[in-house]
Amino acid sequence: MVNKVFLRPSYCTVDEYETITGANASQESVTLSKLQLASDIIDFHINVAFQIDSTGNPTNQDVHDVLKSATAYQMEYMVELGVDDFDKLELKGQVKLGSLEIEKYPEHLAPRAKRLMVNHGFFAYRAAVFYNYDDSLPKAITDDQVHE
């Protein structure tokens, strides 16, 4: 079997971003290249396998819809934080509770995107092996299950 690497387009277009979030992309300076970065952040956190077409996008519409919405929420979060590039993130601050001082940095993954991905099995906090032979939504096989 030959492995192929795709430089795929963003999971979400500018129009889809506006539809999902209800925001105005032109006022927020949302571009397709910024949505590509948001898609890359979503890809980094996905721990499942799914079939893709020749462009690198999911063949299953349900999978594509989850990733599209997660990308839109990620972009919305980046706009809210005023961050164009999480690779160059330098937002710093401190939280003080009495004498305790803690440095704070924002999460790289948007909270809404994380909830969506966790609820649909694309992101988990513990190790699991995922199989997706029939192009359906991901199915988890955890440590305590036996599989052939």
N, C-alpha and C positions, 0 to 999 in steps of 0.2 A: 504494500500500500504506500502510495506517495503522499507525503505531507505537503500541503500548499500553504503559503502565507499570503494573506490578502491585506492590501492597504485599502480598507473598505471606507465607504463614506460614513458620516455620522449616523447613529441610530435615529436621530431626530432632525427634521428640517426646521427652518426658522418659522414657517407657518404652523407646523405641528407644535412647536414650543409655545406659540401664542395661544393655540387652541387648548393645550393641556393646562397651562399656567394662568391663562387669562391676562397675561402681561402684554405690553407693547414692546416688541423686539427692537424697533428702531429707536425708541426713547432710551432703552437700556443698552444700546450698542451691541446687541446679540447678533453675531455673525455665524456663518456656517463653520468657519475655522475655530471659533470658540466652542461651538457645539461638538466639534470633533474632539477637542480637548476634554470636554465633559464626557463624551463617549469613551475616551481612553481611560478616564478615571473609573467609569463604570466597569469597563473590561478588566481593569486591574483587580477589582474586588470580586468578580464572578468566579465561583468555584464549581461550575458545572460544565458539561459538554452539551452542545446542541449542533444540529446540522445547519450548514450554511449553503447559500447559493453561490454562483460564480462571482458575485460582487462582494461576497464576504458577509452578507446579511443573513439572519436566521430564516430558514425556510418555513418554520412554523409561525403562523400569524400571532398566536397567543404569546409566544416567546418574544417576538419582535415588539408587540405592544407593551410588554413589561419593560423591555430595555429602552424603548422609545420614551415611556413615561419617566423612567429612572433618569434618563439623560436630561429630560426637560427639568426635572426637579433639581438635578445637579447644577444645571446652568442657572436656574433661579437662585440657588444657594450662593453660587459664585457671584452673581450680580448683587445679591443682598450684602455679601461681605465686601464687595468692591474689588474682587480679585479676578484678574484676567488669566493668570497662569499659576496654578498651584505648585508647579515645580520651582517657582521663585518666591514661594510664600514666606513672607517675613513679618507677618502680623504678630506683634508681641504685646503682652500686657501682664498685669498681675491681679490676682484675687487676694484680698487680705481678710483674714478672719482672726481678729485679735492680733497676736504676735505671729501667726502663721501666714506666710506669703508664698503663693504658688504661681509659677509662670503659667500662662494659658495660651494655647494655640487652638485655632478652630479645627474641627475634624475635617479631614479631606473629603470624606463621603457625606453628602447631604443627609440629614436625618430622615427626610421624607423618602429619599431614594433608598436609604438603608432599610427602612421599614418595608417598603414595597418589595425589595429584593429578598429580604428574610422571609416575608409572608409567602412568596412564590418559590422558595427553595433555591434561589440563586446565590445566596450569601448565608454563611453560617458561622457560628462562633466556635464550633468544634470540628475536628477533622472528620470527614466523611468522603466516601467514594461515590461518585455519581455516574449513572449509566443512562443513556438515552438512545436506545437502539431504534425506536420507532418514530422519531421526530415529534414526540409529545413533550409536554412540560417535564422538567427534570424530576427524577425519582431518586431519593437518597437511600443508600444502603449504609447504615451506621455500624459502628464497631460491634454491637451486640447482636447483629443479624448474621446469619450464615448464608452465603451465596455460592453458586457454582462457578 
